[in-house]
Amino acid sequence: MNKYLVLVLGLLFLLGCAHGGKISDVRPGMSVDELHAILGPHQGYKKDGESEVYSYYNQFVSDLSSVRADYHYIFKNGKLDEYGTGNLRMNPDTGRVYIMPIK
C-alpha cells in the first residue's frame, strides 16, 4: 500500500511541475512561441495596428502568493515589447498600445 501511495504522490508532483513555466521566466524580446512554451496557450488576443496583445487571465502573481491578476503581453514586430498587469490603453497620437498600471 505504501508503494502505491508514494507512486501516486510522485505522479501528482510531476504533473504539478508539467507546466514548467512561470511569469518570472518571461523576458523582453521573446517570440510568441517562446511565451507560449513558458505559459501555455493564451486566453485573450487583440491586434491594434502593429501591436499584438496576448492575455492570460487570473494568474498567480508569484509562487508564494495567493493573489491573482490578469497579465498582458504586448508584441511589436514579433518580439515581446512590454508586459505586466493593468488595463490596456492606446495612445491616440501615436497609436502605441501600452499597459496602464492599476492603482
C-alpha positions, 0 to 999 in steps of 0.5 A: 500500500505504501508503494502505491501511495508514494507512486501516486504522490510522485505522479501528482508532483510531476504533473504539478511541475508539467507546466514548467513555466512561470511569469518570472521566466518571461523576458523582453524580446521573446517570440510568441512561441517562446511565451507560449512554451513558458505559459501555455496557450493564451486566453485573450488576443487583440491586434491594434495596428502593429501591436499584438496583445496576448492575455492570460487571465487570473494568474498567480502573481508569484509562487508564494502568493495567493493573489491573482491578476490578469497579465498582458503581453504586448508584441511589436514586430514579433518580439515581446515589447512590454508586459505586466498587469493593468488595463490596456490603453492606446495612445491616440497620437501615436497609436502605441498600445501600452499597459496602464498600471492599476492603482 
